[in-house]
Amino acid sequence: MANTEISNTKAQTFPIVRKTNSIQQIRYGCSIAALHSAAAIPGVIPITHCGPGCVDKQFMNIAFYNGFQGGGYGGGAVVPSTNATEKEVIFGGAERLRELIAASLKVLDADLFVVLTGCISDLVGDDVGSVVSEFQQQGVPIVFAETGGFKGNNFIGHELVTQAIIDQYVGDYNGPQEKGTVNVWSLLPYHNTFWRGDLTEIKRILEGAGLKVNILFGYESEGISEWKNIPKAQFNLVLSPWLGLHTAQHLEEKYGQPFLHIPVIPIGAQETSAFLRKVVEFSGLDTAQAERFIAQEETSYYNYLESFADFYAEYWWGLPAKFAVVGDSAYNLALTKFLVNQLGIIPGKQIITENPPEEYREAIRQQYQTIAKDVSTDVEFEDDSYLIHQIIRQTKFGHKPPIIFGTTWERDLAKELKGAIVEVGFPASYEVVISRAYIGYRGALTLLEKIYTTTVGASA
């Protein structure tokens, strides 16, 4: 994608024109950054076959300067790497990888190792599959995924890793499937700053509605035993605009499992209750438990909102009337729905930044046409910060300063527009995130606190 040039005369009235093939302030990692997807599974350690510095850059960018999440058991400084040099480029790196795997088995304790490749090994043509198969034949729990940077970004790499684990480790299954058990495919671990807390909330509300949940990633996952149980589930739930669809389609073909695709991640009582009813209906479970749970959660949610209403009524004159969302499609769509339907704020501009495959874009666009019964908005796909900021500068936000839901890259832009900013995605280097969630019933209350604490602070 591109840097741009625009006319110096009233730039806001002229279209933005691409001039180069560079991207300013990137908003995703390369495919090998899916090492974070492996490390997000309890007890799993990635092994990387790539050039020196690749892993460190992916960790510092996606896991550190993005909520300061840390590396966990198998990520960060733990990750072994071949650190391929000119020698491996000229003579091949298969032997170096073989040595690294053997050494890793001696010093690291893991339930599963996932080998990921970088650009060097994929371009040279190292037979990584052959090397890994030697260890598989010895009974070592290990799989591989070819994740050279030219395969795509870390969203694409994520599905390469999930499919590798399913095909090489989970394997075939011809047994019964358990009614009421669901595999959840949703947020991208580590790249989504709040993935840990969000997945915890997703599991909590689905279990509250009566389902047994394989959440697969994060602290609520049971690790590889949960992955082994993937084929036993009644169905797969894809809770995102597009990420996870490829995996669910693969599971449907491999195990005959149906899947339910819900593009909008629920934030707030209205969306969350509707979400739970859709899932329970699809599962065929009795609705009584779900309805009891929904009633309890809504009562609690609206009790908190009743107290919040005093603030909202008093400060309505100082609150933003329009907003912009700059971020990946999952949070972008979810936030837009919540802000319009729950808070009545008018959408100013929505920009999706993870460069989703072209095949999914029209379906994503359609979601923005039904934000509310009487509200629709257009969405743009852009990953170059220079262009994104020019688009936001050209957006008419009215007489009040806007609130921008974006990243660290938007902080100076928000100051320029005299608006407020809430960092909701990569990179988020002014947020420290431990277990915070922004989705579901409880996450929505936390999000409201964040929005209006930020707004009040910005106006002080």
PEMOJO-V894798 format. One record per helix or strand of 3 or more residues. SS is the DSSP state (helix for helix, strand for strand). FROM is the first residue (numbers start at 1). LEN is the number of residues. If there is no record, write none. Layout:
ss: (SS:SS)
from: (FROM:FROM)
len: (LEN:LEN)
This chain:
ss: (helix:helix:strand:helix:helix:helix:helix:strand:helix:helix:strand:helix:helix:strand:helix:strand:helix:helix:strand:helix:strand:helix:helix:helix:strand:helix:strand:helix:strand:helix:strand:helix:strand:helix)
from: (11:31:44:54:76:86:94:112:119:128:142:149:154:178:195:212:224:230:233:245:258:269:288:316:322:329:346:358:379:385:403:408:420:440)
len: (3:9:6:11:3:6:14:6:6:9:4:3:17:8:14:3:5:3:7:11:5:15:27:3:6:13:7:13:3:10:4:9:4:20)
